[in-house]
């Protein structure tokens, strides 16, 4: 009995001696090497290479789930088969691995030796790194290579859409520019706005057409605009922001208003049916009808310019087929009298040999000087351009070399002014310019080609530069030498609106053709791609999932990816003829350059056809390694 007991103990010791090194080896080898080659069954097989997939293809809902795939390694000869697997993850920026799940082999792996696990606890909009280790009893082997996966929402979204609505007027201050136009559109551009500019769409309280916008020359930051149906709007401050507050002012008229001037507490508007209204009320609640002498105007007043409340000039017409009108009011009287009040507007006089305009005058510009050096410029139909150094007299007609209608004039200084108007059919829209003694002996001549055949209705300037706006949403900048198109106006869109496939969509207008570049109209999203998990990952994959639909059943669309801030784009087509109002989702697979820090990528969504609108309700960016 004693011999038997001693033999049992000896066997146990031998087995223990053989297994202890194997346990240690299983914890630190890949399961394919066993230098001692004494106990093959003691080497636990490690899992094969790991692949992390952010979510299933064409997933319409995405809560952040991550699917992991690996090989069980059983194809390797020898070794101890795993009984299960330990899944671990760590959020981006963390160094601590956290256990996610411990799986039995049978619940994770399949007959083809592939194993999968879906992490349903992964939070949306967070990047995770994952690794997998094989287990049996208390042994572990591995872990696998580390791989990253994430489903993230765009951090910023903007609607780039060059408005098709006509723009009628543009005004400049030292802080930037404001343009207004059809359907109450208000565009703003902060800063210098030179080169290609950076225009944005601001909220407007009206859908009435807006015909004129001006900055108050005496109140810093205040802007005024007028338009159809007696519309008068004002913005008291921060007016170059898309979130600026524009309020309606009741000027006591329903006439369409084409001109407005504001200076030193005097605000005056002009429009159809000889309408001239003004106020000196600081609250802008009390308005009065201005006095225009009988016979001066029988039709429409289109423009107004002021030096002060006692020095004002207006332009317009007497009706179809009759002469145009330039009228003024200028006096030195004290008290509360203002132009249009006790002092009426009367027709100006013309220099010797100059007759009154033969057609409507459309705009007037003014540069203040001494009493004898005020510079006034009035433009109108058939290329009419009149200049004077006095508000009330001495107006002389200047040759411009063009018979095209002039719609707007900008008096940049006493030695510089320009005007724009209709196309010189079939050539570009007219631009005439003067750079010396413009109200005197200086010559006016055709300026640089505007580069557009769209009608130009508004002009403003500073130094040697000009900004012009017109039909088709045209915005162009003249840098002193050439005209260039200004950048597409953009509207900021809340990223939350396109985060969930819930039917709440953002509509973008469609284009006629889809090109290789991201051109307006388009919805452009900015997303942050996390750094790669290791140098072994040479090309992380980005999947873009889009929920979308169209107002019409015949359509096409595409999503484009840029990794260099929009310099170049890689485009992929989305399924065509997605019938409205059903939104669908697709995956676009592209690659981003490997990097050890986060990267910004741009996504561009564009549509064609479909009844005019593409409705986007989800954009997800999925990163896989």
VMD Tcl script that draws the C-alpha trace (Angstrom):
set ca {
  {0.00 0.00 0.00}
  {2.88 2.32 0.79}
  {4.55 1.58 -2.56}
  {1.30 2.36 -4.37}
  {0.90 5.66 -2.58}
  {4.47 6.69 -3.32}
  {3.98 5.83 -7.02}
  {0.84 7.92 -7.20}
  {2.61 10.88 -5.71}
  {5.53 10.42 -8.09}
  {3.26 10.39 -11.13}
  {1.54 13.49 -9.91}
  {4.85 15.25 -9.45}
  {6.00 14.24 -12.93}
  {2.79 15.52 -14.49}
  {3.01 18.72 -12.53}
  {6.62 19.15 -13.58}
  {5.66 18.77 -17.22}
  {2.64 21.06 -17.07}
  {4.09 24.00 -15.21}
  {6.44 25.07 -18.05}
  {3.61 24.58 -20.50}
  {1.35 26.95 -18.59}
  {4.05 29.58 -18.57}
  {4.76 29.05 -22.23}
  {1.07 29.23 -23.15}
  {0.79 32.63 -21.51}
  {3.59 34.21 -23.53}
  {3.80 32.44 -26.89}
  {1.62 32.55 -29.95}
  {0.90 28.86 -29.72}
  {2.96 27.97 -32.78}
  {6.32 27.66 -31.08}
  {7.27 25.11 -28.41}
  {11.05 25.00 -28.00}
  {11.05 22.11 -25.51}
  {8.65 20.08 -27.66}
  {8.03 17.93 -24.62}
  {4.31 18.51 -24.01}
  {2.67 19.54 -27.28}
  {-0.82 19.49 -25.78}
  {0.20 22.10 -23.25}
  {0.63 24.95 -25.81}
  {-2.61 26.90 -26.09}
  {-3.41 28.02 -29.60}
  {-3.71 31.80 -29.97}
  {-6.39 33.37 -32.15}
  {-5.59 34.43 -35.70}
  {-5.47 38.03 -36.99}
  {-8.29 40.27 -35.80}
  {-10.55 42.35 -38.05}
  {-12.82 45.01 -36.56}
  {-15.95 46.05 -38.49}
  {-17.86 49.07 -37.27}
  {-21.29 47.79 -38.30}
  {-23.02 45.59 -40.80}
  {-23.18 46.64 -44.42}
  {-26.18 48.78 -45.41}
  {-27.27 49.20 -41.82}
  {-30.11 51.70 -41.57}
  {-29.66 52.04 -37.80}
  {-26.33 52.30 -36.11}
  {-25.99 52.42 -32.35}
  {-22.24 52.03 -32.33}
  {-22.11 48.22 -32.48}
  {-18.72 46.76 -33.42}
  {-18.28 43.31 -34.92}
  {-14.95 41.50 -34.42}
  {-13.79 38.65 -36.65}
  {-10.80 36.33 -36.16}
  {-9.57 32.81 -36.97}
  {-9.62 30.17 -34.24}
  {-6.18 28.88 -35.26}
  {-7.23 25.23 -35.20}
  {-5.82 24.74 -38.64}
  {-2.38 24.78 -37.05}
  {-0.98 21.33 -36.15}
  {-0.59 20.44 -32.54}
  {-1.34 22.66 -29.60}
  {-4.17 22.86 -27.13}
  {-7.53 23.96 -28.53}
  {-9.06 27.01 -26.88}
  {-12.13 26.63 -24.75}
  {-13.15 30.22 -25.35}
  {-11.99 33.77 -25.81}
  {-11.49 36.95 -23.79}
  {-12.58 40.15 -25.57}
  {-10.98 43.40 -24.40}
  {-11.26 47.02 -25.51}
  {-10.01 50.46 -24.58}
  {-11.48 53.85 -25.60}
  {-9.34 56.18 -27.68}
  {-6.90 58.02 -25.45}
  {-6.93 55.37 -22.70}
  {-4.09 52.96 -21.83}
  {-6.24 50.62 -19.73}
  {-7.72 47.51 -21.29}
  {-11.21 46.61 -20.12}
  {-12.80 43.14 -20.39}
  {-15.92 43.21 -22.58}
  {-16.91 39.53 -22.65}
  {-15.68 35.97 -22.08}
  {-17.02 33.65 -24.77}
  {-17.29 29.89 -24.99}
  {-15.68 28.53 -28.15}
  {-18.93 27.04 -29.43}
  {-20.81 30.34 -29.14}
  {-18.21 32.31 -31.05}
  {-16.72 30.06 -33.71}
  {-18.00 28.26 -36.79}
  {-17.08 25.18 -38.79}
  {-14.93 27.21 -41.15}
  {-12.78 28.26 -38.16}
  {-13.95 31.89 -38.23}
  {-15.08 33.42 -34.97}
  {-17.19 36.54 -34.46}
  {-18.36 38.70 -31.63}
  {-20.55 41.83 -31.68}
  {-19.90 44.40 -29.01}
  {-23.39 45.80 -28.43}
  {-22.15 48.01 -25.59}
  {-19.92 50.14 -27.82}
  {-21.11 53.74 -27.62}
  {-21.82 55.69 -30.78}
  {-19.31 58.45 -31.58}
  {-16.44 56.86 -29.60}
  {-13.43 55.10 -31.12}
  {-12.31 51.83 -29.52}
  {-9.27 49.59 -29.84}
  {-9.88 45.83 -29.50}
  {-7.87 42.68 -28.86}
  {-8.79 39.00 -28.38}
  {-7.07 36.28 -26.34}
  {-7.84 32.55 -26.35}
  {-8.55 30.80 -23.05}
  {-8.81 27.34 -21.56}
  {-9.36 26.91 -17.87}
  {-7.15 29.64 -16.40}
  {-4.73 29.74 -19.32}
  {-4.62 32.54 -21.87}
  {-2.78 32.88 -25.15}
  {-2.38 35.87 -27.39}
  {-3.56 38.53 -27.51}
  {-4.21 39.23 -31.16}
  {-3.09 42.28 -33.01}
  {-4.86 45.45 -31.86}
  {-7.49 46.83 -34.21}
  {-9.59 49.99 -34.08}
  {-13.27 50.46 -34.89}
  {-15.65 53.38 -34.54}
  {-18.93 54.78 -35.82}
  {-18.89 58.55 -35.60}
  {-21.17 61.40 -36.57}
  {-19.94 64.45 -38.48}
  {-18.74 67.24 -36.23}
  {-19.95 69.94 -38.61}
  {-22.30 70.07 -41.59}
  {-22.90 72.88 -44.04}
  {-25.14 73.42 -47.03}
  {-23.14 74.87 -49.88}
  {-25.68 76.29 -52.26}
  {-25.16 79.15 -54.65}
  {-28.60 80.74 -54.58}
  {-30.53 80.70 -57.80}
  {-32.58 83.61 -56.50}
  {-31.51 86.93 -57.99}
  {-29.46 89.25 -55.81}
  {-30.36 92.91 -56.22}
  {-28.08 94.88 -53.92}
  {-24.86 94.67 -51.93}
  {-23.38 96.98 -49.31}
  {-20.01 97.12 -47.57}
  {-18.67 98.30 -44.23}
  {-15.24 97.98 -42.65}
  {-16.37 94.66 -41.16}
  {-17.73 92.96 -44.26}
  {-20.60 92.83 -46.72}
  {-24.34 92.17 -46.88}
  {-26.27 91.25 -50.04}
  {-30.04 90.98 -50.46}
  {-32.34 89.69 -53.15}
  {-35.26 87.66 -54.31}
  {-37.55 85.89 -51.82}
  {-36.10 87.85 -48.90}
  {-32.64 86.32 -49.23}
  {-29.93 87.85 -47.05}
  {-26.28 86.85 -47.51}
  {-23.40 87.96 -45.31}
  {-19.63 87.86 -45.63}
  {-17.47 88.85 -42.66}
  {-13.95 90.21 -43.04}
  {-12.27 91.44 -46.20}
  {-14.22 89.08 -48.49}
  {-11.59 89.37 -51.19}
  {-10.48 86.57 -53.47}
  {-13.10 83.87 -53.47}
  {-14.75 85.26 -50.32}
  {-16.80 83.33 -47.79}
  {-20.53 84.04 -47.98}
  {-23.21 82.59 -45.73}
  {-26.99 82.64 -45.75}
  {-28.52 84.61 -42.89}
  {-32.00 84.19 -41.45}
  {-34.54 86.56 -43.00}
  {-37.91 87.56 -41.51}
  {-39.52 88.00 -44.94}
  {-40.06 86.20 -48.23}
  {-40.68 89.48 -50.07}
  {-38.05 90.49 -52.61}
  {-35.42 92.83 -51.15}
  {-34.17 95.48 -53.58}
  {-31.68 97.58 -51.62}
  {-29.38 97.23 -48.61}
  {-27.25 99.93 -46.95}
  {-25.15 100.38 -43.84}
  {-26.14 103.32 -41.65}
  {-23.32 105.81 -42.17}
  {-23.54 107.13 -38.60}
  {-24.55 104.13 -36.48}
  {-21.87 101.48 -36.20}
  {-23.11 98.08 -37.26}
  {-26.70 98.97 -38.18}
  {-27.95 97.79 -41.57}
  {-31.15 98.60 -43.47}
  {-32.90 96.82 -46.34}
  {-36.07 97.55 -48.31}
  {-38.19 95.64 -50.78}
  {-41.53 94.66 -52.20}
  {-44.81 95.44 -50.47}
  {-43.41 98.22 -48.33}
  {-40.88 95.90 -46.67}
  {-38.37 97.66 -44.43}
  {-35.89 95.61 -42.38}
  {-33.18 96.66 -39.98}
  {-30.42 94.88 -38.08}
  {-29.00 96.67 -35.04}
  {-25.75 94.78 -34.52}
  {-23.71 91.66 -35.25}
  {-25.31 91.87 -38.68}
  {-22.60 89.87 -40.43}
  {-23.52 86.78 -38.43}
  {-25.91 84.16 -39.78}
  {-27.71 84.34 -36.44}
  {-28.19 88.12 -36.56}
  {-31.64 89.45 -35.73}
  {-33.37 91.30 -38.57}
  {-36.62 93.01 -37.62}
  {-39.43 94.47 -39.69}
  {-40.17 98.20 -39.50}
  {-43.54 99.65 -40.47}
  {-42.85 102.64 -42.72}
  {-46.52 103.20 -43.37}
  {-46.62 102.20 -47.02}
  {-47.40 99.15 -49.12}
  {-45.48 100.43 -52.14}
  {-42.50 98.50 -53.41}
  {-39.39 100.25 -52.12}
  {-36.24 100.37 -54.26}
  {-33.99 102.78 -52.40}
  {-33.02 103.61 -48.83}
  {-30.55 105.95 -47.15}
  {-29.70 106.23 -43.45}
  {-27.49 108.83 -41.77}
  {-27.43 110.66 -38.45}
  {-30.90 109.62 -37.36}
  {-32.49 110.33 -40.74}
  {-33.84 107.30 -42.61}
  {-35.56 107.75 -45.96}
  {-37.03 105.24 -48.43}
  {-38.28 105.63 -52.01}
  {-40.32 103.46 -54.36}
  {-43.26 103.12 -56.71}
  {-45.97 105.74 -57.21}
  {-43.66 108.61 -56.25}
  {-43.35 107.12 -52.77}
  {-40.91 108.89 -50.48}
  {-41.11 108.19 -46.74}
  {-38.77 109.35 -44.00}
  {-38.32 109.27 -40.22}
  {-36.19 111.06 -37.67}
  {-37.64 109.00 -34.83}
  {-34.96 107.10 -32.91}
  {-37.39 104.20 -32.48}
  {-38.36 104.26 -36.21}
  {-42.05 104.16 -35.35}
  {-43.15 107.51 -36.80}
  {-42.83 107.97 -40.57}
  {-43.95 110.80 -42.82}
  {-44.49 111.23 -46.53}
  {-41.74 113.18 -48.25}
  {-42.53 116.04 -50.56}
  {-41.53 115.76 -54.20}
  {-42.47 118.73 -56.33}
  {-45.36 118.27 -58.74}
  {-44.34 116.97 -62.14}
  {-40.92 115.81 -60.99}
  {-41.83 112.14 -60.82}
  {-44.99 110.42 -61.96}
  {-43.73 106.86 -61.82}
  {-41.06 105.21 -59.67}
  {-38.18 106.42 -57.53}
  {-35.34 103.89 -57.74}
  {-32.49 105.39 -55.73}
  {-31.58 107.81 -52.97}
  {-28.27 109.09 -51.58}
  {-27.62 111.41 -48.65}
  {-24.93 113.72 -47.35}
  {-27.13 114.65 -44.41}
  {-30.81 115.01 -43.65}
  {-30.59 118.42 -45.38}
  {-28.68 117.26 -48.46}
  {-30.34 114.42 -50.39}
  {-30.59 113.36 -54.06}
  {-33.12 110.95 -55.57}
  {-33.47 109.35 -59.01}
  {-36.27 107.67 -60.92}
  {-38.52 108.07 -63.94}
  {-41.67 109.72 -65.14}
  {-43.04 106.57 -66.65}
  {-42.63 104.45 -69.77}
  {-41.35 106.32 -72.79}
  {-40.69 109.55 -70.93}
  {-37.64 111.17 -69.44}
  {-35.80 110.06 -66.35}
  {-35.51 112.14 -63.21}
  {-32.69 113.36 -60.99}
  {-34.04 115.52 -58.16}
  {-32.37 116.97 -55.08}
  {-32.91 118.83 -51.84}
  {-30.15 120.93 -50.30}
  {-30.43 123.70 -47.72}
  {-28.58 125.09 -44.72}
  {-31.54 125.95 -42.52}
  {-31.47 125.05 -38.87}
  {-34.11 123.46 -36.71}
  {-35.78 120.15 -37.33}
  {-36.44 120.64 -41.05}
  {-35.23 117.82 -43.27}
  {-35.35 117.01 -46.96}
  {-38.77 115.78 -47.95}
  {-40.30 117.65 -45.06}
  {-40.72 121.40 -45.38}
  {-38.18 121.40 -48.20}
  {-39.28 119.56 -51.32}
  {-37.22 117.67 -53.86}
  {-36.95 119.53 -57.15}
  {-35.33 118.58 -60.47}
  {-31.63 119.31 -60.73}
  {-30.18 121.51 -63.46}
  {-27.78 120.27 -66.11}
  {-24.49 121.57 -67.43}
  {-24.51 123.45 -70.70}
  {-25.16 121.16 -73.64}
  {-26.47 118.35 -71.44}
  {-30.13 117.40 -71.60}
  {-32.17 115.53 -69.03}
  {-32.05 111.71 -69.14}
  {-34.10 110.12 -71.89}
  {-34.96 107.08 -69.79}
  {-35.31 105.94 -66.18}
  {-32.44 106.58 -63.80}
  {-31.85 103.48 -61.67}
  {-29.30 104.42 -59.01}
  {-27.35 107.29 -57.50}
  {-24.07 107.36 -55.60}
  {-22.52 110.08 -53.55}
  {-19.12 110.98 -52.07}
  {-19.07 113.84 -49.56}
  {-16.70 116.73 -49.86}
  {-16.80 120.47 -49.31}
  {-19.80 122.38 -50.52}
  {-18.18 122.75 -53.92}
  {-16.74 119.26 -54.23}
  {-19.57 116.85 -53.53}
  {-19.35 114.04 -56.05}
  {-22.64 112.65 -57.33}
  {-23.02 109.85 -59.88}
  {-26.39 108.81 -61.35}
  {-26.87 105.89 -63.77}
  {-29.77 104.55 -65.78}
  {-31.10 102.95 -68.91}
  {-29.28 102.92 -72.27}
  {-25.90 103.51 -70.62}
  {-26.89 106.88 -69.11}
  {-24.34 108.20 -66.63}
  {-24.52 111.71 -65.14}
  {-21.97 113.32 -62.83}
  {-21.83 116.51 -60.79}
  {-19.88 118.22 -58.02}
  {-23.09 119.66 -56.64}
  {-26.22 117.93 -55.39}
  {-28.56 120.34 -57.17}
  {-26.86 121.58 -60.35}
  {-24.25 121.14 -63.04}
  {-25.04 117.55 -63.98}
  {-23.14 116.46 -67.10}
  {-23.67 113.31 -69.13}
  {-20.60 111.11 -69.60}
  {-19.86 108.75 -72.46}
  {-19.44 105.17 -71.29}
  {-18.90 103.33 -74.54}
  {-21.92 101.11 -73.88}
  {-25.63 101.35 -74.55}
  {-26.49 98.61 -72.05}
  {-28.65 99.62 -69.10}
  {-26.69 100.58 -65.98}
  {-28.37 99.35 -62.79}
  {-26.03 100.31 -59.97}
  {-23.20 102.73 -59.24}
  {-20.58 102.70 -56.48}
  {-18.78 105.90 -55.53}
  {-15.55 104.59 -54.04}
  {-13.85 107.96 -53.59}
  {-13.68 111.38 -55.21}
  {-11.30 109.87 -57.72}
  {-12.80 106.44 -58.26}
  {-16.24 105.10 -59.16}
  {-17.78 102.28 -61.15}
  {-21.12 101.07 -62.48}
  {-22.56 97.72 -63.58}
  {-25.61 96.64 -65.52}
  {-27.05 94.43 -68.20}
  {-25.12 92.23 -70.66}
  {-23.63 93.88 -73.71}
  {-25.33 91.19 -75.77}
  {-23.88 88.74 -76.50}
  {-20.88 89.81 -74.40}
  {-20.51 89.91 -70.61}
  {-22.48 92.20 -68.35}
  {-21.34 95.79 -68.54}
  {-18.82 97.32 -66.13}
  {-17.72 100.93 -66.60}
  {-15.12 102.63 -64.49}
  {-13.40 105.92 -63.78}
  {-10.16 106.33 -61.81}
  {-9.52 110.06 -61.86}
  {-11.60 113.27 -61.55}
  {-14.71 111.16 -62.04}
  {-17.21 113.97 -61.48}
  {-15.18 116.36 -63.59}
  {-12.98 115.91 -66.64}
  {-12.14 112.27 -65.87}
  {-13.05 109.70 -68.50}
  {-15.36 106.74 -68.00}
  {-14.69 103.61 -70.03}
  {-15.34 99.91 -70.15}
  {-13.63 98.11 -67.29}
  {-12.39 94.53 -67.08}
  {-14.65 91.77 -68.39}
  {-17.06 90.79 -65.61}
  {-16.92 87.17 -66.69}
  {-20.69 86.70 -66.54}
  {-23.65 87.31 -68.82}
  {-26.00 87.46 -65.83}
  {-27.55 90.86 -65.18}
  {-25.67 92.76 -62.48}
  {-28.00 94.74 -60.24}
  {-25.89 95.76 -57.25}
  {-22.40 97.20 -56.77}
  {-20.29 98.38 -53.85}
  {-16.61 99.17 -53.59}
  {-13.58 100.02 -51.47}
  {-10.17 101.18 -52.64}
  {-9.62 99.61 -56.04}
  {-11.95 96.70 -55.35}
  {-15.61 96.19 -56.17}
  {-18.26 93.59 -55.35}
  {-21.14 93.00 -57.77}
  {-24.29 90.89 -57.40}
  {-26.96 89.90 -59.89}
  {-29.29 87.34 -61.39}
  {-28.81 83.65 -60.73}
  {-27.29 84.43 -57.35}
  {-24.18 85.92 -58.98}
  {-21.54 87.32 -56.60}
  {-18.31 88.58 -58.13}
  {-15.26 90.46 -56.81}
  {-13.03 92.84 -58.75}
  {-9.50 93.00 -57.33}
  {-8.45 96.03 -59.33}
  {-7.45 93.96 -62.34}
  {-9.82 91.03 -62.86}
  {-13.22 89.79 -61.73}
  {-13.48 86.49 -59.86}
  {-16.47 84.52 -58.63}
  {-17.05 84.66 -54.90}
  {-17.25 81.45 -52.91}
  {-20.48 79.53 -52.57}
  {-22.64 80.81 -49.73}
  {-22.98 78.25 -46.97}
  {-25.63 77.49 -44.38}
  {-24.59 75.80 -41.15}
  {-26.66 72.68 -40.48}
  {-26.96 71.06 -37.06}
  {-25.04 67.74 -37.15}
  {-27.76 66.23 -34.93}
  {-30.21 66.55 -37.81}
  {-28.30 63.97 -39.86}
  {-27.09 61.77 -37.03}
  {-30.05 59.37 -36.88}
  {-31.98 57.61 -39.62}
  {-35.28 58.87 -38.26}
  {-36.93 60.56 -41.25}
  {-35.99 64.08 -40.14}
  {-34.06 65.23 -43.18}
  {-32.29 68.26 -44.60}
  {-33.18 69.17 -48.19}
  {-30.59 70.31 -50.70}
  {-31.32 71.47 -54.22}
  {-30.14 69.23 -57.02}
  {-27.74 69.98 -59.84}
  {-28.00 69.12 -63.52}
  {-24.83 67.04 -63.62}
  {-22.63 65.29 -61.07}
  {-18.95 66.01 -61.55}
  {-15.72 64.81 -60.04}
  {-15.39 67.83 -57.74}
  {-17.67 68.91 -54.91}
  {-19.51 71.84 -56.48}
  {-22.64 73.54 -55.19}
  {-25.31 72.70 -54.43}
  {-24.05 70.13 -51.95}
  {-24.18 69.05 -48.33}
  {-20.64 68.95 -46.94}
  {-19.85 67.23 -43.64}
  {-16.62 67.34 -41.64}
  {-15.66 64.28 -39.60}
  {-12.67 63.36 -37.45}
  {-10.97 60.05 -38.17}
  {-9.04 58.66 -35.16}
  {-5.37 57.76 -35.33}
  {-4.49 54.26 -36.50}
  {-3.93 51.58 -33.86}
  {-0.43 50.68 -35.00}
  {2.12 51.18 -37.76}
  {1.01 47.81 -39.17}
  {-2.15 49.48 -40.38}
  {-1.06 51.08 -43.64}
  {-4.45 52.13 -44.96}
  {-7.41 52.48 -42.58}
  {-10.78 52.07 -44.25}
  {-13.56 54.61 -43.98}
  {-17.15 53.66 -44.73}
  {-19.76 56.34 -45.30}
  {-23.36 55.40 -44.67}
  {-25.99 57.74 -46.06}
  {-29.73 57.87 -45.53}
  {-31.39 59.79 -48.34}
  {-34.32 60.15 -50.71}
  {-35.63 62.42 -53.46}
  {-38.80 64.35 -54.16}
  {-38.99 62.64 -57.56}
  {-38.48 59.04 -58.66}
  {-35.91 59.69 -61.40}
  {-32.62 60.69 -59.85}
  {-28.96 60.00 -59.27}
  {-26.58 60.97 -56.50}
  {-23.07 60.53 -55.21}
  {-20.95 60.88 -52.11}
  {-17.36 62.13 -52.34}
  {-14.49 61.90 -49.88}
  {-11.63 64.37 -49.48}
  {-8.64 63.92 -47.18}
  {-6.94 67.19 -48.13}
  {-9.53 69.80 -47.18}
  {-11.33 69.69 -50.50}
  {-8.36 70.05 -52.86}
  {-9.22 66.71 -54.46}
  {-12.20 64.40 -54.18}
  {-12.83 60.69 -54.63}
  {-16.42 60.11 -55.73}
  {-18.65 57.05 -55.58}
  {-22.15 56.74 -57.01}
  {-25.14 56.01 -54.81}
  {-28.05 53.84 -56.04}
  {-30.16 55.67 -58.60}
  {-33.90 56.30 -58.74}
  {-34.48 56.21 -55.01}
  {-38.20 56.95 -54.89}
  {-39.41 59.64 -52.54}
  {-40.16 59.75 -49.72}
  {-38.33 56.51 -48.87}
  {-34.81 57.06 -47.61}
  {-32.21 54.36 -48.14}
  {-28.71 53.77 -46.90}
  {-25.59 52.67 -48.68}
  {-21.96 52.21 -47.79}
  {-19.14 53.87 -49.63}
  {-15.67 52.45 -49.00}
  {-12.64 54.63 -49.38}
  {-9.30 54.90 -47.68}
  {-7.50 57.58 -45.76}
  {-3.75 57.93 -45.35}
  {-2.36 56.19 -42.29}
  {-1.40 58.57 -39.53}
  {-0.54 58.59 -35.87}
  {-2.86 61.49 -35.07}
  {-6.48 62.27 -35.81}
  {-7.35 63.46 -39.31}
  {-10.10 65.66 -40.72}
  {-12.01 64.36 -43.72}
  {-14.73 66.02 -45.80}
  {-17.78 64.25 -47.17}
  {-19.79 65.76 -50.01}
  {-23.34 64.70 -50.90}
  {-24.84 65.78 -54.22}
  {-27.95 64.85 -56.15}
  {-29.31 65.28 -59.67}
  {-32.92 65.23 -60.79}
  {-35.50 63.93 -58.39}
  {-37.93 66.80 -58.68}
  {-35.45 69.38 -57.48}
  {-34.52 68.20 -53.98}
  {-32.40 65.52 -52.35}
  {-33.39 64.86 -48.72}
  {-30.58 63.67 -46.45}
  {-31.42 62.27 -43.02}
  {-28.30 60.34 -41.95}
  {-24.56 60.53 -42.40}
  {-22.36 58.07 -40.50}
  {-18.62 57.64 -40.79}
  {-17.30 54.20 -39.88}
  {-13.61 53.47 -39.38}
  {-12.25 49.95 -39.68}
  {-8.84 48.32 -39.62}
}
mol new
graphics top color blue
foreach p $ca { graphics top sphere $p radius 0.5 }
foreach p [lrange $ca 0 end-1] q [lrange $ca 1 end] { graphics top cylinder $p $q radius 0.2 }
display resetview
